[in-house]
Amino acid sequence: MKLELLDEKHLTTLIDFELENRLYFESLIASRGDGFYRRPVILAHIRDLVSDYDAGEKLSCLVFQDDEVIARANIKDINDETSTAEVGYRVAEAAAGKGVASFALAGLIRLAKTQLGLKSLTAWVMNNNPASARVLEKQGFVEQVTMQNHYCLNGRYLACTQYKLNLNN
């Protein structure tokens, strides 16, 4: 596996990843909507994320196995004043349970420390995704707060828990 910074050259592989996993992702989080899954829209999405990276606001990556995207991973809401940010990831259904999320998160932690000089990271997990919570805990994230009925997915209200990792720079 390898972690790469998102770039326009990834357009086709990103489209494939998003389309192949759309139903799986939509079972866990809100749909991006039909309009997202068009080449020009995803290209604009990539360009926006690259622009955010250039502005120091976000770092968006892809995890590859061979030449196939098997996960997305990002650091967002980078705050230079507090040296904090939020991490997130989404793993292809076929790659779930195979250490991909752990690999992606370890890479994000490394980038947060070495490239961004951050002091802490947070992550939010909905209660319909206990596997993601386990990944965070294995990497040293500690549960902070749970907000009941925080997110509505397909008419069902879910709790959302924040996790935090203090980085030793």
Short mmCIF file of the C-alpha atoms (twelve columns), coordinates in Angstrom:
data_MODEL
# 
_entry.id   MODEL 
# 
loop_
_atom_site.group_PDB 
_atom_site.id 
_atom_site.type_symbol 
_atom_site.label_atom_id 
_atom_site.label_alt_id 
_atom_site.label_comp_id 
_atom_site.label_asym_id 
_atom_site.label_seq_id 
_atom_site.Cartn_x 
_atom_site.Cartn_y 
_atom_site.Cartn_z 
_atom_site.pdbx_PDB_model_num 
ATOM 1   C CA . MET A 1   0.000   0.000  0.000   1 
ATOM 2   C CA . LYS A 2   1.046   3.575  -0.567  1 
ATOM 3   C CA . LEU A 3   -0.363  6.946  0.456   1 
ATOM 4   C CA . GLU A 4   -0.294  9.691  -2.193  1 
ATOM 5   C CA . LEU A 5   -1.329  13.324 -2.128  1 
ATOM 6   C CA . LEU A 6   -4.434  13.794 -4.294  1 
ATOM 7   C CA . ASP A 7   -3.734  15.255 -7.734  1 
ATOM 8   C CA . GLU A 8   -5.608  15.735 -11.021 1 
ATOM 9   C CA . LYS A 9   -3.760  12.707 -12.429 1 
ATOM 10  C CA . HIS A 10  -5.928  10.583 -10.105 1 
ATOM 11  C CA . LEU A 11  -9.213  11.585 -11.768 1 
ATOM 12  C CA . THR A 12  -10.055 8.256  -13.413 1 
ATOM 13  C CA . THR A 13  -9.025  6.091  -10.471 1 
ATOM 14  C CA . LEU A 14  -10.933 8.344  -8.058  1 
ATOM 15  C CA . ILE A 15  -14.089 8.147  -10.187 1 
ATOM 16  C CA . ASP A 16  -13.784 4.355  -10.246 1 
ATOM 17  C CA . PHE A 17  -13.334 4.247  -6.456  1 
ATOM 18  C CA . GLU A 18  -16.310 6.513  -5.775  1 
ATOM 19  C CA . LEU A 19  -18.648 4.693  -8.171  1 
ATOM 20  C CA . GLU A 20  -17.664 1.190  -7.032  1 
ATOM 21  C CA . ASN A 21  -18.226 2.112  -3.387  1 
ATOM 22  C CA . ARG A 22  -21.133 4.515  -3.647  1 
ATOM 23  C CA . LEU A 23  -23.808 2.252  -2.160  1 
ATOM 24  C CA . TYR A 24  -21.473 1.111  0.610   1 
ATOM 25  C CA . PHE A 25  -20.546 4.668  1.575   1 
ATOM 26  C CA . GLU A 26  -24.172 5.791  1.410   1 
ATOM 27  C CA . SER A 27  -25.048 3.075  3.930   1 
ATOM 28  C CA . LEU A 28  -22.692 4.821  6.393   1 
ATOM 29  C CA . ILE A 29  -22.862 8.538  5.520   1 
ATOM 30  C CA . ALA A 30  -25.048 10.924 3.550   1 
ATOM 31  C CA . SER A 31  -25.060 10.626 -0.223  1 
ATOM 32  C CA . ARG A 32  -23.028 13.054 -2.284  1 
ATOM 33  C CA . GLY A 33  -25.974 13.112 -4.713  1 
ATOM 34  C CA . ASP A 34  -26.210 11.932 -8.298  1 
ATOM 35  C CA . GLY A 35  -24.609 15.095 -9.630  1 
ATOM 36  C CA . PHE A 36  -21.271 14.339 -7.934  1 
ATOM 37  C CA . TYR A 37  -20.508 11.230 -9.988  1 
ATOM 38  C CA . ARG A 38  -19.701 13.005 -13.251 1 
ATOM 39  C CA . ARG A 39  -16.181 13.506 -14.577 1 
ATOM 40  C CA . PRO A 40  -16.249 17.356 -14.633 1 
ATOM 41  C CA . VAL A 41  -17.688 17.505 -11.111 1 
ATOM 42  C CA . ILE A 42  -15.081 15.154 -9.649  1 
ATOM 43  C CA . LEU A 43  -12.333 17.047 -11.485 1 
ATOM 44  C CA . ALA A 44  -13.595 20.291 -9.914  1 
ATOM 45  C CA . HIS A 45  -13.708 18.485 -6.543  1 
ATOM 46  C CA . ILE A 46  -10.058 17.453 -6.939  1 
ATOM 47  C CA . ARG A 47  -9.071  20.970 -7.973  1 
ATOM 48  C CA . ASP A 48  -10.847 22.411 -4.917  1 
ATOM 49  C CA . LEU A 49  -9.018  19.989 -2.622  1 
ATOM 50  C CA . VAL A 50  -5.657  20.779 -4.237  1 
ATOM 51  C CA . SER A 51  -6.404  24.494 -3.841  1 
ATOM 52  C CA . ASP A 52  -7.232  23.913 -0.164  1 
ATOM 53  C CA . TYR A 53  -3.888  22.127 0.215   1 
ATOM 54  C CA . ASP A 54  -2.041  25.012 -1.443  1 
ATOM 55  C CA . ALA A 55  -3.775  27.384 1.005   1 
ATOM 56  C CA . GLY A 56  -2.667  25.237 3.965   1 
ATOM 57  C CA . GLU A 57  -6.232  24.333 4.927   1 
ATOM 58  C CA . LYS A 58  -6.466  20.663 4.022   1 
ATOM 59  C CA . LEU A 59  -4.370  17.689 2.961   1 
ATOM 60  C CA . SER A 60  -6.207  15.099 0.849   1 
ATOM 61  C CA . CYS A 61  -4.661  11.729 0.053   1 
ATOM 62  C CA . LEU A 62  -5.476  8.460  -1.635  1 
ATOM 63  C CA . VAL A 63  -4.363  5.002  -0.574  1 
ATOM 64  C CA . PHE A 64  -3.339  2.761  -3.459  1 
ATOM 65  C CA . GLN A 65  -2.849  -0.968 -3.681  1 
ATOM 66  C CA . ASP A 66  -1.216  -1.740 -6.974  1 
ATOM 67  C CA . ASP A 67  -2.796  0.918  -9.213  1 
ATOM 68  C CA . GLU A 68  -6.207  0.895  -7.577  1 
ATOM 69  C CA . VAL A 69  -7.551  3.420  -5.059  1 
ATOM 70  C CA . ILE A 70  -8.657  1.525  -1.958  1 
ATOM 71  C CA . ALA A 71  -9.183  4.480  0.400   1 
ATOM 72  C CA . ARG A 72  -9.342  8.223  0.783   1 
ATOM 73  C CA . ALA A 73  -7.760  9.952  3.765   1 
ATOM 74  C CA . ASN A 74  -7.568  13.600 4.719   1 
ATOM 75  C CA . ILE A 75  -6.479  16.160 7.243   1 
ATOM 76  C CA . LYS A 76  -8.872  19.105 7.291   1 
ATOM 77  C CA . ASP A 77  -9.686  22.207 9.288   1 
ATOM 78  C CA . ILE A 78  -5.985  22.820 9.845   1 
ATOM 79  C CA . ASN A 79  -5.610  25.581 12.426  1 
ATOM 80  C CA . ASP A 80  -2.128  27.083 12.473  1 
ATOM 81  C CA . GLU A 81  -2.817  29.096 15.633  1 
ATOM 82  C CA . THR A 82  -3.699  26.058 17.739  1 
ATOM 83  C CA . SER A 83  -1.708  23.512 15.678  1 
ATOM 84  C CA . THR A 84  -4.767  21.271 15.436  1 
ATOM 85  C CA . ALA A 85  -6.722  19.563 12.676  1 
ATOM 86  C CA . GLU A 86  -9.319  16.892 12.022  1 
ATOM 87  C CA . VAL A 87  -8.674  13.596 10.237  1 
ATOM 88  C CA . GLY A 88  -11.026 11.420 8.239   1 
ATOM 89  C CA . TYR A 89  -10.919 8.412  5.948   1 
ATOM 90  C CA . ARG A 90  -13.157 6.177  3.868   1 
ATOM 91  C CA . VAL A 91  -12.134 2.695  2.812   1 
ATOM 92  C CA . ALA A 92  -13.412 0.679  -0.145  1 
ATOM 93  C CA . GLU A 93  -15.871 -2.031 0.844   1 
ATOM 94  C CA . ALA A 94  -13.638 -4.772 -0.596  1 
ATOM 95  C CA . ALA A 95  -10.687 -3.490 1.470   1 
ATOM 96  C CA . ALA A 96  -12.569 -3.093 4.765   1 
ATOM 97  C CA . GLY A 97  -11.141 -5.061 7.674   1 
ATOM 98  C CA . LYS A 98  -7.745  -5.492 5.999   1 
ATOM 99  C CA . GLY A 99  -5.732  -2.825 7.811   1 
ATOM 100 C CA . VAL A 100 -6.240  -0.133 5.187   1 
ATOM 101 C CA . ALA A 101 -7.782  2.403  7.579   1 
ATOM 102 C CA . SER A 102 -4.956  1.799  10.061  1 
ATOM 103 C CA . PHE A 103 -2.389  2.308  7.301   1 
ATOM 104 C CA . ALA A 104 -4.104  5.507  6.125   1 
ATOM 105 C CA . LEU A 105 -4.450  6.909  9.636   1 
ATOM 106 C CA . ALA A 106 -0.819  6.132  10.496  1 
ATOM 107 C CA . GLY A 107 0.203   8.014  7.337   1 
ATOM 108 C CA . LEU A 108 -1.957  10.994 8.269   1 
ATOM 109 C CA . ILE A 109 -0.479  11.066 11.773  1 
ATOM 110 C CA . ARG A 110 3.041   10.996 10.317  1 
ATOM 111 C CA . LEU A 111 2.209   13.876 7.931   1 
ATOM 112 C CA . ALA A 112 0.547   15.838 10.746  1 
ATOM 113 C CA . LYS A 113 3.729   15.581 12.815  1 
ATOM 114 C CA . THR A 114 6.447   15.934 10.175  1 
ATOM 115 C CA . GLN A 115 4.960   18.088 7.434   1 
ATOM 116 C CA . LEU A 116 2.372   20.143 9.292   1 
ATOM 117 C CA . GLY A 117 3.876   20.353 12.794  1 
ATOM 118 C CA . LEU A 118 0.514   19.795 14.469  1 
ATOM 119 C CA . LYS A 119 0.060   19.261 18.221  1 
ATOM 120 C CA . SER A 120 -3.206  17.327 18.114  1 
ATOM 121 C CA . LEU A 121 -5.711  15.657 15.828  1 
ATOM 122 C CA . THR A 122 -9.409  15.002 16.249  1 
ATOM 123 C CA . ALA A 123 -11.794 12.670 14.456  1 
ATOM 124 C CA . TRP A 124 -15.557 12.149 14.555  1 
ATOM 125 C CA . VAL A 125 -17.178 8.719  14.313  1 
ATOM 126 C CA . MET A 126 -20.854 7.890  14.078  1 
ATOM 127 C CA . ASN A 127 -22.122 5.014  16.180  1 
ATOM 128 C CA . ASN A 128 -22.987 3.031  13.030  1 
ATOM 129 C CA . ASN A 129 -19.249 2.603  12.380  1 
ATOM 130 C CA . PRO A 130 -17.616 0.882  15.385  1 
ATOM 131 C CA . ALA A 131 -14.761 -0.413 13.211  1 
ATOM 132 C CA . SER A 132 -13.619 3.160  12.619  1 
ATOM 133 C CA . ALA A 133 -13.668 3.853  16.350  1 
ATOM 134 C CA . ARG A 134 -11.448 0.793  16.915  1 
ATOM 135 C CA . VAL A 135 -8.970  2.044  14.290  1 
ATOM 136 C CA . LEU A 136 -8.720  5.399  16.064  1 
ATOM 137 C CA . GLU A 137 -8.276  3.783  19.473  1 
ATOM 138 C CA . LYS A 138 -5.518  1.467  18.188  1 
ATOM 139 C CA . GLN A 139 -3.623  4.556  16.969  1 
ATOM 140 C CA . GLY A 140 -3.900  6.195  20.402  1 
ATOM 141 C CA . PHE A 141 -6.954  8.419  19.927  1 
ATOM 142 C CA . VAL A 142 -9.007  8.862  23.091  1 
ATOM 143 C CA . GLU A 143 -12.773 9.339  23.239  1 
ATOM 144 C CA . GLN A 144 -13.698 12.915 24.177  1 
ATOM 145 C CA . VAL A 145 -17.418 13.499 23.878  1 
ATOM 146 C CA . THR A 146 -20.485 11.797 22.387  1 
ATOM 147 C CA . MET A 147 -23.321 13.821 20.933  1 
ATOM 148 C CA . GLN A 148 -26.612 11.898 20.851  1 
ATOM 149 C CA . ASN A 149 -28.922 12.257 17.827  1 
ATOM 150 C CA . HIS A 150 -26.264 14.364 16.102  1 
ATOM 151 C CA . TYR A 151 -26.615 13.058 12.557  1 
ATOM 152 C CA . CYS A 152 -29.635 11.899 10.592  1 
ATOM 153 C CA . LEU A 153 -28.961 9.161  8.032   1 
ATOM 154 C CA . ASN A 154 -31.861 7.750  6.047   1 
ATOM 155 C CA . GLY A 155 -34.355 8.927  8.665   1 
ATOM 156 C CA . ARG A 156 -32.417 7.420  11.575  1 
ATOM 157 C CA . TYR A 157 -30.672 9.607  14.135  1 
ATOM 158 C CA . LEU A 158 -27.152 8.554  15.092  1 
ATOM 159 C CA . ALA A 159 -24.797 9.507  17.888  1 
ATOM 160 C CA . CYS A 160 -21.411 10.909 16.931  1 
ATOM 161 C CA . THR A 161 -18.279 10.615 19.080  1 
ATOM 162 C CA . GLN A 162 -15.218 12.837 18.949  1 
ATOM 163 C CA . TYR A 163 -11.778 11.318 19.459  1 
ATOM 164 C CA . LYS A 164 -8.516  13.167 20.074  1 
ATOM 165 C CA . LEU A 165 -4.836  12.318 19.700  1 
ATOM 166 C CA . ASN A 166 -2.123  14.458 21.268  1 
ATOM 167 C CA . LEU A 167 0.973   14.419 19.084  1 
ATOM 168 C CA . ASN A 168 4.443   14.437 20.592  1 
ATOM 169 C CA . ASN A 169 6.354   16.777 18.303  1 
# 
